[in-house]
Amino acid sequence: MRAIFDERQLNHRPARYFRRGAYITHPEQAERAILIRDMLIANGFAIDSPRDFGDAPIKAVHDPAYVDFFKTAHRRWVEAAGEAEPIPTYHPGRRAGRPSRSIYGELGYYVTDTSVPLSEGMYEAIYWSAQTALEAAERVCAGERMVYALSRPPGHHALKDGANGFCVFNNAAIAANRLSERFGKVALLDIDTHTGNGSLDIFYDRADVFMCSIHVDPSDYPTFYLGYEDECGEGAGEGATLNLTLPSGADEALILSRFDEALSAITRFGARALVVSLGFDMAADDPLSEVKLTGRGFETMARAIVRLGLPTALVQEGGYLGPSLAKNAERFLTSCRDELAQGQPDRGAA
């Protein structure tokens, strides 16, 4: 089992985050990827660099104008505002209107909250984060059984045309779209503590990608606006979305019970390949968590995912600088590798 990572993903280094009326140190730091990278090296994982697949696969799931905006956004901000902090202060509300020519208006149009400040190295980081996920998907398409994409910044909150929750390009959705071209029916399983709201937005009307997200009830927890259990898809995608919510404080038994429901639904859907939006922020000691998953729970999930027998791309999402981040990543990924070594059959091969 190989891992994919590119050092250029470390170039985005947001300093602070305006949250609940106050500034805090930004949780999405490059150090979180460094910890996981170093754990991979210590455990003997081969780490390869991604190829450059261009921006066409990114634009296949995101609005092209949205993608292009981020290529020059930081430079335009500096030209217009100098050293002022690049956080949007204008928003169209419920996506009314159209983009502005002003960097101030355009930033607010494409960035939905205050968690995605521009930085000089941001575009390079988000671009190579997406390429990392694409490399994993391409290798799965070529016959590798499971590949891990250490994508950073994360992506699953990124909407079709809106950055949200630390995320700009939806790496897992980009990977799932690529796998759908090869395998037809694909499942995207999101096991981050927060709703995979961006992936829901992207695939809500599609029948070929089954989107299943396990997350804390959004009625009182980010991402707030998507991820309710009565949201099941629409149009051709009706029935191809499943939200499995958790109460704040949910213990491991309840989390794993909902996880079992997700695996059963993926099997019923008839998925031929799988993408996992892999969040380690379900850990009890993660600074953004409100649930109580342990390292043993992550290991249980990992082995069950391998036992599905599907060609699988694992794409890193949340998991922040709590005490157990690297250890939980180690338990999950080494459990995947160990289970693969037992010779699980590939049910998705054509």
ZADO-1210 file (C-alpha; in nm, 4 decimals, padded with zeros to 6 digits):
<atoms>
<atom x="00.0000" y="00.0000" z="00.0000" code="MET" pos="1"/>
<atom x="00.1523" y="00.3270" z="-00.1147" code="ARG" pos="2"/>
<atom x="00.1057" y="00.6829" z="00.0027" code="ALA" pos="3"/>
<atom x="00.1075" y="00.9981" z="-00.2092" code="ILE" pos="4"/>
<atom x="00.2317" y="01.3357" z="-00.0848" code="PHE" pos="5"/>
<atom x="00.3852" y="01.6549" z="-00.2221" code="ASP" pos="6"/>
<atom x="00.5883" y="01.8934" z="-00.0060" code="GLU" pos="7"/>
<atom x="00.4347" y="02.1943" z="-00.1828" code="ARG" pos="8"/>
<atom x="00.1173" y="02.1251" z="00.0128" code="GLN" pos="9"/>
<atom x="00.2956" y="02.2711" z="00.3163" code="LEU" pos="10"/>
<atom x="00.3193" y="02.6180" z="00.1601" code="ASN" pos="11"/>
<atom x="-00.0219" y="02.7369" z="00.2852" code="HIS" pos="12"/>
<atom x="00.0271" y="02.8540" z="00.6423" code="ARG" pos="13"/>
<atom x="-00.2803" y="03.0400" z="00.7698" code="PRO" pos="14"/>
<atom x="-00.2099" y="03.2250" z="01.0940" code="ALA" pos="15"/>
<atom x="-00.5472" y="03.2703" z="01.2580" code="ARG" pos="16"/>
<atom x="-00.9166" y="03.1996" z="01.2238" code="TYR" pos="17"/>
<atom x="-01.2072" y="03.4280" z="01.3172" code="PHE" pos="18"/>
<atom x="-01.4395" y="03.1845" z="01.4960" code="ARG" pos="19"/>
<atom x="-01.7430" y="03.2534" z="01.7155" code="ARG" pos="20"/>
<atom x="-01.6616" y="03.6195" z="01.7447" code="GLY" pos="21"/>
<atom x="-01.2932" y="03.5850" z="01.8323" code="ALA" pos="22"/>
<atom x="-00.9598" y="03.5060" z="01.6665" code="TYR" pos="23"/>
<atom x="-00.7954" y="03.1728" z="01.7429" code="ILE" pos="24"/>
<atom x="-00.4798" y="03.0119" z="01.6100" code="THR" pos="25"/>
<atom x="-00.5762" y="02.8494" z="01.2819" code="HIS" pos="26"/>
<atom x="-00.6248" y="02.4722" z="01.3387" code="PRO" pos="27"/>
<atom x="-00.5345" y="02.3728" z="00.9809" code="GLU" pos="28"/>
<atom x="-00.1574" y="02.3890" z="01.0094" code="GLN" pos="29"/>
<atom x="00.1075" y="02.2338" z="00.7861" code="ALA" pos="30"/>
<atom x="00.2433" y="02.0512" z="01.0914" code="GLU" pos="31"/>
<atom x="-00.0523" y="01.8136" z="01.0864" code="ARG" pos="32"/>
<atom x="00.0589" y="01.6782" z="00.7483" code="ALA" pos="33"/>
<atom x="00.4211" y="01.6692" z="00.8607" code="ILE" pos="34"/>
<atom x="00.3275" y="01.4500" z="01.1589" code="LEU" pos="35"/>
<atom x="00.1468" y="01.2016" z="00.9371" code="ILE" pos="36"/>
<atom x="00.4216" y="01.2070" z="00.6738" code="ARG" pos="37"/>
<atom x="00.6849" y="01.1303" z="00.9355" code="ASP" pos="38"/>
<atom x="00.4694" y="00.8506" z="01.0771" code="MET" pos="39"/>
<atom x="00.4453" y="00.6964" z="00.7292" code="LEU" pos="40"/>
<atom x="00.8221" y="00.7072" z="00.6903" code="ILE" pos="41"/>
<atom x="00.8762" y="00.5533" z="01.0338" code="ALA" pos="42"/>
<atom x="00.6415" y="00.2681" z="00.9452" code="ASN" pos="43"/>
<atom x="00.8068" y="00.1896" z="00.6133" code="GLY" pos="44"/>
<atom x="00.5378" y="00.3192" z="00.3780" code="PHE" pos="45"/>
<atom x="00.6565" y="00.4097" z="00.0297" code="ALA" pos="46"/>
<atom x="00.5668" y="00.7749" z="-00.0361" code="ILE" pos="47"/>
<atom x="00.5473" y="00.8861" z="-00.3987" code="ASP" pos="48"/>
<atom x="00.4999" y="01.2324" z="-00.5457" code="SER" pos="49"/>
<atom x="00.1938" y="01.2978" z="-00.7616" code="PRO" pos="50"/>
<atom x="00.2054" y="01.3663" z="-01.1316" code="ARG" pos="51"/>
<atom x="00.0605" y="01.6911" z="-01.2629" code="ASP" pos="52"/>
<atom x="-00.2771" y="01.6165" z="-01.4208" code="PHE" pos="53"/>
<atom x="-00.3574" y="01.9815" z="-01.4837" code="GLY" pos="54"/>
<atom x="-00.6686" y="02.1653" z="-01.3723" code="ASP" pos="55"/>
<atom x="-00.9206" y="01.9908" z="-01.6008" code="ALA" pos="56"/>
<atom x="-01.0015" y="01.7188" z="-01.3416" code="PRO" pos="57"/>
<atom x="-01.0502" y="01.9920" z="-01.0791" code="ILE" pos="58"/>
<atom x="-01.2809" y="02.1864" z="-01.3110" code="LYS" pos="59"/>
<atom x="-01.4772" y="01.8661" z="-01.3755" code="ALA" pos="60"/>
<atom x="-01.6275" y="01.9016" z="-01.0248" code="VAL" pos="61"/>
<atom x="-01.5803" y="02.2743" z="-00.9536" code="HIS" pos="62"/>
<atom x="-01.7002" y="02.5783" z="-01.1451" code="ASP" pos="63"/>
<atom x="-01.4113" y="02.6741" z="-01.3787" code="PRO" pos="64"/>
<atom x="-01.4317" y="03.0434" z="-01.2827" code="ALA" pos="65"/>
<atom x="-01.4054" y="02.9448" z="-00.9164" code="TYR" pos="66"/>
<atom x="-01.0901" y="02.7412" z="-00.9848" code="VAL" pos="67"/>
<atom x="-00.9326" y="03.0211" z="-01.1872" code="ASP" pos="68"/>
<atom x="-01.0097" y="03.2809" z="-00.9187" code="PHE" pos="69"/>
<atom x="-00.7669" y="03.1228" z="-00.6727" code="PHE" pos="70"/>
<atom x="-00.4771" y="03.1266" z="-00.9201" code="LYS" pos="71"/>
<atom x="-00.4335" y="03.5021" z="-00.8806" code="THR" pos="72"/>
<atom x="-00.6434" y="03.5847" z="-00.5724" code="ALA" pos="73"/>
<atom x="-00.3572" y="03.6456" z="-00.3310" code="HIS" pos="74"/>
<atom x="-00.1650" y="03.8710" z="-00.5724" code="ARG" pos="75"/>
<atom x="-00.4794" y="04.0709" z="-00.6498" code="ARG" pos="76"/>
<atom x="-00.5521" y="04.1095" z="-00.2781" code="TRP" pos="77"/>
<atom x="-00.2040" y="04.2419" z="-00.2050" code="VAL" pos="78"/>
<atom x="-00.2287" y="04.4874" z="-00.4951" code="GLU" pos="79"/>
<atom x="-00.5652" y="04.6150" z="-00.3707" code="ALA" pos="80"/>
<atom x="-00.5343" y="04.5962" z="00.0066" code="ALA" pos="81"/>
<atom x="-00.1644" y="04.5818" z="00.0860" code="GLY" pos="82"/>
<atom x="-00.0977" y="04.4117" z="00.4183" code="GLU" pos="83"/>
<atom x="-00.4634" y="04.3954" z="00.5270" code="ALA" pos="84"/>
<atom x="-00.5748" y="04.0468" z="00.6293" code="GLU" pos="85"/>
<atom x="-00.7290" y="03.8572" z="00.3316" code="PRO" pos="86"/>
<atom x="-01.0553" y="03.7476" z="00.4917" code="ILE" pos="87"/>
<atom x="-01.3854" y="03.8152" z="00.3099" code="PRO" pos="88"/>
<atom x="-01.6207" y="04.0696" z="00.4621" code="THR" pos="89"/>
<atom x="-01.8828" y="04.0817" z="00.1856" code="TYR" pos="90"/>
<atom x="-02.1085" y="03.7873" z="00.1003" code="HIS" pos="91"/>
<atom x="-02.3988" y="03.7606" z="-00.1469" code="PRO" pos="92"/>
<atom x="-02.6147" y="03.5603" z="00.0952" code="GLY" pos="93"/>
<atom x="-02.7733" y="03.2356" z="-00.0247" code="ARG" pos="94"/>
<atom x="-02.5683" y="03.2570" z="-00.3470" code="ARG" pos="95"/>
<atom x="-02.7759" y="03.5387" z="-00.5002" code="ALA" pos="96"/>
<atom x="-02.6258" y="03.7688" z="-00.7608" code="GLY" pos="97"/>
<atom x="-02.3111" y="03.7219" z="-00.9630" code="ARG" pos="98"/>
<atom x="-01.9345" y="03.7553" z="-00.9115" code="PRO" pos="99"/>
<atom x="-01.7855" y="04.1020" z="-00.8806" code="SER" pos="100"/>
<atom x="-01.4786" y="04.2371" z="-01.0590" code="ARG" pos="101"/>
<atom x="-01.3492" y="04.3621" z="-00.7230" code="SER" pos="102"/>
<atom x="-01.1191" y="04.1338" z="-00.5286" code="ILE" pos="103"/>
<atom x="-01.3199" y="04.2217" z="-00.2165" code="TYR" pos="104"/>
<atom x="-01.6506" y="04.1208" z="-00.3730" code="GLY" pos="105"/>
<atom x="-01.5126" y="03.8206" z="-00.5565" code="GLU" pos="106"/>
<atom x="-01.3406" y="03.6851" z="-00.2453" code="LEU" pos="107"/>
<atom x="-01.6692" y="03.7006" z="-00.0548" code="GLY" pos="108"/>
<atom x="-01.8525" y="03.5389" z="-00.3458" code="TYR" pos="109"/>
<atom x="-01.6231" y="03.2383" z="-00.3596" code="TYR" pos="110"/>
<atom x="-01.5272" y="03.2034" z="00.0097" code="VAL" pos="111"/>
<atom x="-01.8270" y="03.1284" z="00.2299" code="THR" pos="112"/>
<atom x="-01.6742" y="03.1789" z="00.5762" code="ASP" pos="113"/>
<atom x="-01.3701" y="03.3196" z="00.7570" code="THR" pos="114"/>
<atom x="-01.1757" y="02.9938" z="00.7785" code="SER" pos="115"/>
<atom x="-01.0010" y="03.0135" z="00.4403" code="VAL" pos="116"/>
<atom x="-00.7684" y="03.3176" z="00.4497" code="PRO" pos="117"/>
<atom x="-00.5584" y="03.3681" z="00.1395" code="LEU" pos="118"/>
<atom x="-00.1839" y="03.3187" z="00.1659" code="SER" pos="119"/>
<atom x="00.1027" y="03.3542" z="-00.0773" code="GLU" pos="120"/>
<atom x="00.1489" y="02.9789" z="-00.1071" code="GLY" pos="121"/>
<atom x="-00.2191" y="02.8867" z="-00.0969" code="MET" pos="122"/>
<atom x="-00.2814" y="02.8097" z="-00.4640" code="TYR" pos="123"/>
<atom x="00.0265" y="02.5902" z="-00.4909" code="GLU" pos="124"/>
<atom x="-00.0823" y="02.3989" z="-00.1796" code="ALA" pos="125"/>
<atom x="-00.4438" y="02.3428" z="-00.2838" code="ILE" pos="126"/>
<atom x="-00.3394" y="02.2514" z="-00.6384" code="TYR" pos="127"/>
<atom x="-00.0961" y="01.9830" z="-00.5237" code="TRP" pos="128"/>
<atom x="-00.3394" y="01.8606" z="-00.2610" code="SER" pos="129"/>
<atom x="-00.5832" y="01.7919" z="-00.5447" code="ALA" pos="130"/>
<atom x="-00.3094" y="01.6333" z="-00.7586" code="GLN" pos="131"/>
<atom x="-00.2219" y="01.4068" z="-00.4651" code="THR" pos="132"/>
<atom x="-00.5802" y="01.2767" z="-00.4542" code="ALA" pos="133"/>
<atom x="-00.5835" y="01.2408" z="-00.8317" code="LEU" pos="134"/>
<atom x="-00.2630" y="01.0381" z="-00.8258" code="GLU" pos="135"/>
<atom x="-00.4216" y="00.8011" z="-00.5753" code="ALA" pos="136"/>
<atom x="-00.7316" y="00.7703" z="-00.7948" code="ALA" pos="137"/>
<atom x="-00.5276" y="00.7093" z="-01.1094" code="GLU" pos="138"/>
<atom x="-00.3310" y="00.4332" z="-00.9401" code="ARG" pos="139"/>
<atom x="-00.6510" y="00.2684" z="-00.8236" code="VAL" pos="140"/>
<atom x="-00.7844" y="00.2943" z="-01.1792" code="CYS" pos="141"/>
<atom x="-00.4647" y="00.1251" z="-01.2964" code="ALA" pos="142"/>
<atom x="-00.5157" y="-00.1691" z="-01.0619" code="GLY" pos="143"/>
<atom x="-00.3674" y="-00.0857" z="-00.7223" code="GLU" pos="144"/>
<atom x="-00.5966" y="-00.2133" z="-00.4479" code="ARG" pos="145"/>
<atom x="-00.5675" y="00.0766" z="-00.2017" code="MET" pos="146"/>
<atom x="-00.3711" y="00.4027" z="-00.2107" code="VAL" pos="147"/>
<atom x="-00.3513" y="00.6732" z="00.0570" code="TYR" pos="148"/>
<atom x="-00.3486" y="01.0402" z="-00.0444" code="ALA" pos="149"/>
<atom x="-00.2031" y="01.2642" z="00.2243" code="LEU" pos="150"/>
<atom x="-00.3924" y="01.5671" z="00.0938" code="SER" pos="151"/>
<atom x="-00.3460" y="01.8933" z="00.2779" code="ARG" pos="152"/>
<atom x="-00.5261" y="02.1343" z="00.2947" code="PRO" pos="153"/>
<atom x="-00.8329" y="01.9105" z="00.3244" code="PRO" pos="154"/>
<atom x="-01.1196" y="01.9331" z="00.0766" code="GLY" pos="155"/>
<atom x="-01.4525" y="01.7817" z="00.1770" code="HIS" pos="156"/>
<atom x="-01.6155" y="02.1126" z="00.2759" code="HIS" pos="157"/>
<atom x="-01.5428" y="02.2725" z="-00.0628" code="ALA" pos="158"/>
<atom x="-01.8660" y="02.3277" z="-00.2570" code="LEU" pos="159"/>
<atom x="-01.8978" y="02.3413" z="-00.6350" code="LYS" pos="160"/>
<atom x="-01.8142" y="02.7109" z="-00.6271" code="ASP" pos="161"/>
<atom x="-01.7493" y="02.7938" z="-00.2642" code="GLY" pos="162"/>
<atom x="-01.4547" y="02.7506" z="-00.0275" code="ALA" pos="163"/>
<atom x="-01.5616" y="02.6496" z="00.3230" code="ASN" pos="164"/>
<atom x="-01.4218" y="02.5019" z="00.6423" code="GLY" pos="165"/>
<atom x="-01.0469" y="02.5217" z="00.5569" code="PHE" pos="166"/>
<atom x="-01.1193" y="02.3652" z="00.2136" code="CYS" pos="167"/>
<atom x="-01.0910" y="02.5069" z="-00.1411" code="VAL" pos="168"/>
<atom x="-01.0663" y="02.2147" z="-00.3844" code="PHE" pos="169"/>
<atom x="-01.2652" y="01.9036" z="-00.2940" code="ASN" pos="170"/>
<atom x="-00.9922" y="01.6410" z="-00.3227" code="ASN" pos="171"/>
<atom x="-01.2146" y="01.3415" z="-00.2443" code="ALA" pos="172"/>
<atom x="-01.4816" y="01.4514" z="-00.4909" code="ALA" pos="173"/>
<atom x="-01.2166" y="01.4982" z="-00.7595" code="ILE" pos="174"/>
<atom x="-01.0905" y="01.1450" z="-00.6903" code="ALA" pos="175"/>
<atom x="-01.4437" y="00.9996" z="-00.6863" code="ALA" pos="176"/>
<atom x="-01.5280" y="01.1653" z="-01.0161" code="ASN" pos="177"/>
<atom x="-01.2179" y="01.0130" z="-01.1738" code="ARG" pos="178"/>
<atom x="-01.2999" y="00.6675" z="-01.0360" code="LEU" pos="179"/>
<atom x="-01.6553" y="00.6955" z="-01.1709" code="SER" pos="180"/>
<atom x="-01.5102" y="00.7282" z="-01.5210" code="GLU" pos="181"/>
<atom x="-01.3314" y="00.3952" z="-01.4760" code="ARG" pos="182"/>
<atom x="-01.5676" y="00.1952" z="-01.2545" code="PHE" pos="183"/>
<atom x="-01.9128" y="00.3439" z="-01.3128" code="GLY" pos="184"/>
<atom x="-02.0637" y="00.3193" z="-00.9653" code="LYS" pos="185"/>
<atom x="-01.8527" y="00.4665" z="-00.6865" code="VAL" pos="186"/>
<atom x="-01.9131" y="00.5248" z="-00.3155" code="ALA" pos="187"/>
<atom x="-01.7704" y="00.8179" z="-00.1243" code="LEU" pos="188"/>
<atom x="-01.7607" y="00.7433" z="00.2477" code="LEU" pos="189"/>
<atom x="-01.6939" y="01.0442" z="00.4706" code="ASP" pos="190"/>
<atom x="-01.5898" y="00.9561" z="00.8272" code="ILE" pos="191"/>
<atom x="-01.4772" y="01.3002" z="00.9393" code="ASP" pos="192"/>
<atom x="-01.6487" y="01.4442" z="01.2473" code="THR" pos="193"/>
<atom x="-01.7897" y="01.7275" z="01.0320" code="HIS" pos="194"/>
<atom x="-02.0395" y="01.6912" z="00.7496" code="THR" pos="195"/>
<atom x="-01.8914" y="01.6327" z="00.4059" code="GLY" pos="196"/>
<atom x="-02.1059" y="01.9228" z="00.2914" code="ASN" pos="197"/>
<atom x="-01.9003" y="02.0069" z="-00.0141" code="GLY" pos="198"/>
<atom x="-01.9181" y="01.6491" z="-00.1415" code="SER" pos="199"/>
<atom x="-02.2937" y="01.6515" z="-00.0774" code="LEU" pos="200"/>
<atom x="-02.3242" y="01.9676" z="-00.2846" code="ASP" pos="201"/>
<atom x="-02.1217" y="01.8256" z="-00.5720" code="ILE" pos="202"/>
<atom x="-02.2878" y="01.4825" z="-00.5972" code="PHE" pos="203"/>
<atom x="-02.6413" y="01.5529" z="-00.4739" code="TYR" pos="204"/>
<atom x="-02.8037" y="01.5070" z="-00.8152" code="ASP" pos="205"/>
<atom x="-02.5800" y="01.2284" z="-00.9441" code="ARG" pos="206"/>
<atom x="-02.6776" y="00.8615" z="-00.9476" code="ALA" pos="207"/>
<atom x="-02.3305" y="00.7178" z="-01.0110" code="ASP" pos="208"/>
<atom x="-02.1687" y="00.8358" z="-00.6853" code="VAL" pos="209"/>
<atom x="-02.3191" y="00.7227" z="-00.3549" code="PHE" pos="210"/>
<atom x="-02.2330" y="00.9867" z="-00.0978" code="MET" pos="211"/>
<atom x="-02.2450" y="00.8710" z="00.2639" code="CYS" pos="212"/>
<atom x="-02.1361" y="01.0991" z="00.5479" code="SER" pos="213"/>
<atom x="-02.1117" y="01.0093" z="00.9190" code="ILE" pos="214"/>
<atom x="-02.0895" y="01.3259" z="01.1272" code="HIS" pos="215"/>
<atom x="-02.2095" y="01.5157" z="01.4302" code="VAL" pos="216"/>
<atom x="-02.5649" y="01.6480" z="01.3940" code="ASP" pos="217"/>
<atom x="-02.5296" y="01.9757" z="01.2000" code="PRO" pos="218"/>
<atom x="-02.8243" y="02.1418" z="01.3734" code="SER" pos="219"/>
<atom x="-02.5826" y="02.2603" z="01.6454" code="ASP" pos="220"/>
<atom x="-02.2362" y="02.1891" z="01.5025" code="TYR" pos="221"/>
<atom x="-02.0441" y="02.2903" z="01.1901" code="PRO" pos="222"/>
<atom x="-02.1110" y="02.2754" z="00.9029" code="THR" pos="223"/>
<atom x="-02.4656" y="02.3677" z="01.0141" code="PHE" pos="224"/>
<atom x="-02.6459" y="02.3904" z="00.6783" code="TYR" pos="225"/>
<atom x="-02.6105" y="02.0506" z="00.5114" code="LEU" pos="226"/>
<atom x="-02.5942" y="01.6920" z="00.6355" code="GLY" pos="227"/>
<atom x="-02.9405" y="01.6282" z="00.7793" code="TYR" pos="228"/>
<atom x="-03.0798" y="01.2761" z="00.7628" code="GLU" pos="229"/>
<atom x="-03.3741" y="01.3704" z="00.5394" code="ASP" pos="230"/>
<atom x="-03.1362" y="01.4927" z="00.2673" code="GLU" pos="231"/>
<atom x="-03.1263" y="01.1930" z="00.0328" code="CYS" pos="232"/>
<atom x="-03.0372" y="01.3406" z="-00.3069" code="GLY" pos="233"/>
<atom x="-03.2518" y="01.4850" z="-00.5814" code="GLU" pos="234"/>
<atom x="-03.3326" y="01.4218" z="-00.9446" code="GLY" pos="235"/>
<atom x="-03.1236" y="01.1376" z="-01.0837" code="ALA" pos="236"/>
<atom x="-02.9401" y="01.1290" z="-00.7512" code="GLY" pos="237"/>
<atom x="-03.2431" y="01.0674" z="-00.5320" code="GLU" pos="238"/>
<atom x="-03.1543" y="00.7894" z="-00.2893" code="GLY" pos="239"/>
<atom x="-02.7799" y="00.8199" z="-00.3577" code="ALA" pos="240"/>
<atom x="-02.7091" y="01.0344" z="-00.0502" code="THR" pos="241"/>
<atom x="-02.7068" y="00.9043" z="00.3064" code="LEU" pos="242"/>
<atom x="-02.6381" y="01.1196" z="00.6123" code="ASN" pos="243"/>
<atom x="-02.5794" y="00.9322" z="00.9370" code="LEU" pos="244"/>
<atom x="-02.5735" y="01.1788" z="01.2241" code="THR" pos="245"/>
<atom x="-02.4268" y="01.1492" z="01.5726" code="LEU" pos="246"/>
<atom x="-02.5206" y="01.3358" z="01.8886" code="PRO" pos="247"/>
<atom x="-02.2547" y="01.5441" z="02.0560" code="SER" pos="248"/>
<atom x="-02.0666" y="01.3161" z="02.2954" code="GLY" pos="249"/>
<atom x="-02.1352" y="00.9984" z="02.0966" code="ALA" pos="250"/>
<atom x="-01.9310" y="00.7042" z="02.2220" code="ASP" pos="251"/>
<atom x="-01.7374" y="00.4528" z="02.0162" code="GLU" pos="252"/>
<atom x="-02.0127" y="00.1911" z="02.0131" code="ALA" pos="253"/>
<atom x="-02.2604" y="00.4333" z="01.8565" code="LEU" pos="254"/>
<atom x="-02.0073" y="00.5627" z="01.6052" code="ILE" pos="255"/>
<atom x="-01.9203" y="00.2097" z="01.4927" code="LEU" pos="256"/>
<atom x="-02.2884" y="00.1173" z="01.4727" code="SER" pos="257"/>
<atom x="-02.3490" y="00.4068" z="01.2322" code="ARG" pos="258"/>
<atom x="-02.0334" y="00.3064" z="01.0440" code="PHE" pos="259"/>
<atom x="-02.1751" y="-00.0449" z="00.9974" code="ASP" pos="260"/>
<atom x="-02.4932" y="00.1114" z="00.8557" code="GLU" pos="261"/>
<atom x="-02.2781" y="00.3006" z="00.6068" code="ALA" pos="262"/>
<atom x="-02.0950" y="-00.0119" z="00.4881" code="LEU" pos="263"/>
<atom x="-02.4229" y="-00.1976" z="00.4437" code="SER" pos="264"/>
<atom x="-02.5612" y="00.0890" z="00.2357" code="ALA" pos="265"/>
<atom x="-02.2492" y="00.0954" z="00.0171" code="ILE" pos="266"/>
<atom x="-02.2881" y="-00.2761" z="-00.0474" code="THR" pos="267"/>
<atom x="-02.6566" y="-00.2336" z="-00.1377" code="ARG" pos="268"/>
<atom x="-02.5664" y="00.0454" z="-00.3772" code="PHE" pos="269"/>
<atom x="-02.3387" y="-00.1912" z="-00.5653" code="GLY" pos="270"/>
<atom x="-02.0320" y="00.0310" z="-00.5637" code="ALA" pos="271"/>
<atom x="-01.7436" y="-00.0899" z="-00.7775" code="ARG" pos="272"/>
<atom x="-01.4866" y="00.1373" z="-00.6147" code="ALA" pos="273"/>
<atom x="-01.4588" y="00.3481" z="-00.3018" code="LEU" pos="274"/>
<atom x="-01.3203" y="00.6822" z="-00.1898" code="VAL" pos="275"/>
<atom x="-01.2858" y="00.7437" z="00.1833" code="VAL" pos="276"/>
<atom x="-01.2789" y="01.0995" z="00.3146" code="SER" pos="277"/>
<atom x="-01.0605" y="01.0120" z="00.6104" code="LEU" pos="278"/>
<atom x="-01.0905" y="01.2390" z="00.9130" code="GLY" pos="279"/>
<atom x="-00.9011" y="01.1666" z="01.2329" code="PHE" pos="280"/>
<atom x="-01.0911" y="01.4463" z="01.4075" code="ASP" pos="281"/>
<atom x="-01.3418" y="01.1945" z="01.5421" code="MET" pos="282"/>
<atom x="-01.0780" y="01.1195" z="01.8052" code="ALA" pos="283"/>
<atom x="-01.1839" y="01.2040" z="02.1582" code="ALA" pos="284"/>
<atom x="-00.8810" y="01.4279" z="02.2114" code="ASP" pos="285"/>
<atom x="-00.8933" y="01.6141" z="01.8790" code="ASP" pos="286"/>
<atom x="-00.9330" y="01.9891" z="01.9424" code="PRO" pos="287"/>
<atom x="-01.2357" y="02.0083" z="01.7092" code="LEU" pos="288"/>
<atom x="-01.4075" y="01.6842" z="01.8135" code="SER" pos="289"/>
<atom x="-01.7275" y="01.6355" z="02.0083" code="GLU" pos="290"/>
<atom x="-01.7305" y="01.2537" z="01.9840" code="VAL" pos="291"/>
<atom x="-01.5217" y="00.9783" z="02.1407" code="LYS" pos="292"/>
<atom x="-01.3529" y="00.7511" z="01.8908" code="LEU" pos="293"/>
<atom x="-01.0348" y="00.5757" z="02.0045" code="THR" pos="294"/>
<atom x="-00.7400" y="00.4319" z="01.8186" code="GLY" pos="295"/>
<atom x="-00.9052" y="00.0921" z="01.8450" code="ARG" pos="296"/>
<atom x="-01.2111" y="00.2331" z="01.6744" code="GLY" pos="297"/>
<atom x="-01.0042" y="00.3688" z="01.3859" code="PHE" pos="298"/>
<atom x="-00.8412" y="00.0279" z="01.3504" code="GLU" pos="299"/>
<atom x="-01.1828" y="-00.1421" z="01.3433" code="THR" pos="300"/>
<atom x="-01.2973" y="00.0948" z="01.0685" code="MET" pos="301"/>
<atom x="-00.9823" y="00.0381" z="00.8654" code="ALA" pos="302"/>
<atom x="-01.0108" y="-00.3404" z="00.8665" code="ARG" pos="303"/>
<atom x="-01.3816" y="-00.3264" z="00.7773" code="ALA" pos="304"/>
<atom x="-01.3132" y="-00.0937" z="00.4837" code="ILE" pos="305"/>
<atom x="-01.0507" y="-00.3298" z="00.3442" code="VAL" pos="306"/>
<atom x="-01.2898" y="-00.6237" z="00.3876" code="ARG" pos="307"/>
<atom x="-01.5373" y="-00.4579" z="00.1526" code="LEU" pos="308"/>
<atom x="-01.2999" y="-00.5762" z="-00.1178" code="GLY" pos="309"/>
<atom x="-01.3267" y="-00.2591" z="-00.3262" code="LEU" pos="310"/>
<atom x="-01.0516" y="-00.0696" z="-00.5063" code="PRO" pos="311"/>
<atom x="-01.0079" y="00.2212" z="-00.2658" code="THR" pos="312"/>
<atom x="-00.8563" y="00.5678" z="-00.2532" code="ALA" pos="313"/>
<atom x="-00.8113" y="00.7034" z="00.0986" code="LEU" pos="314"/>
<atom x="-00.8049" y="01.0843" z="00.0997" code="VAL" pos="315"/>
<atom x="-00.6990" y="01.2749" z="00.4099" code="GLN" pos="316"/>
<atom x="-00.9455" y="01.5274" z="00.5528" code="GLU" pos="317"/>
<atom x="-00.9553" y="01.6495" z="00.9160" code="GLY" pos="318"/>
<atom x="-00.7470" y="01.5538" z="01.2134" code="GLY" pos="319"/>
<atom x="-00.5818" y="01.8393" z="01.3950" code="TYR" pos="320"/>
<atom x="-00.2974" y="01.8929" z="01.6386" code="LEU" pos="321"/>
<atom x="-00.4258" y="01.6821" z="01.9260" code="GLY" pos="322"/>
<atom x="-00.2130" y="01.4311" z="02.1205" code="PRO" pos="323"/>
<atom x="-00.3234" y="01.1218" z="01.9282" code="SER" pos="324"/>
<atom x="-00.3248" y="01.2468" z="01.5662" code="LEU" pos="325"/>
<atom x="-00.0166" y="01.0613" z="01.4447" code="ALA" pos="326"/>
<atom x="-00.0988" y="00.7511" z="01.6504" code="LYS" pos="327"/>
<atom x="-00.4530" y="00.7277" z="01.5128" code="ASN" pos="328"/>
<atom x="-00.3230" y="00.7708" z="01.1592" code="ALA" pos="329"/>
<atom x="-00.0688" y="00.4979" z="01.2301" code="GLU" pos="330"/>
<atom x="-00.3303" y="00.2562" z="01.3633" code="ARG" pos="331"/>
<atom x="-00.5667" y="00.3157" z="01.0735" code="PHE" pos="332"/>
<atom x="-00.3133" y="00.2978" z="00.7913" code="LEU" pos="333"/>
<atom x="-00.1049" y="00.0108" z="00.9269" code="THR" pos="334"/>
<atom x="-00.4279" y="-00.1829" z="00.9896" code="SER" pos="335"/>
<atom x="-00.5229" y="-00.1278" z="00.6260" code="CYS" pos="336"/>
<atom x="-00.1821" y="-00.2532" z="00.5177" code="ARG" pos="337"/>
<atom x="-00.1990" y="-00.5552" z="00.7464" code="ASP" pos="338"/>
<atom x="-00.5484" y="-00.6455" z="00.6320" code="GLU" pos="339"/>
<atom x="-00.4482" y="-00.6113" z="00.2669" code="LEU" pos="340"/>
<atom x="-00.1615" y="-00.8500" z="00.3353" code="ALA" pos="341"/>
<atom x="-00.4221" y="-01.1112" z="00.4276" code="GLN" pos="342"/>
<atom x="-00.5207" y="-01.1178" z="00.0605" code="GLY" pos="343"/>
<atom x="-00.8687" y="-00.9619" z="00.0608" code="GLN" pos="344"/>
<atom x="-01.0334" y="-01.0160" z="-00.2804" code="PRO" pos="345"/>
<atom x="-01.0834" y="-00.7247" z="-00.5193" code="ASP" pos="346"/>
<atom x="-01.4595" y="-00.7075" z="-00.5850" code="ARG" pos="347"/>
<atom x="-01.4399" y="-00.3990" z="-00.8048" code="GLY" pos="348"/>
<atom x="-01.2107" y="-00.5181" z="-01.0838" code="ALA" pos="349"/>
<atom x="-01.3711" y="-00.5292" z="-01.4248" code="ALA" pos="350"/>
</atoms>
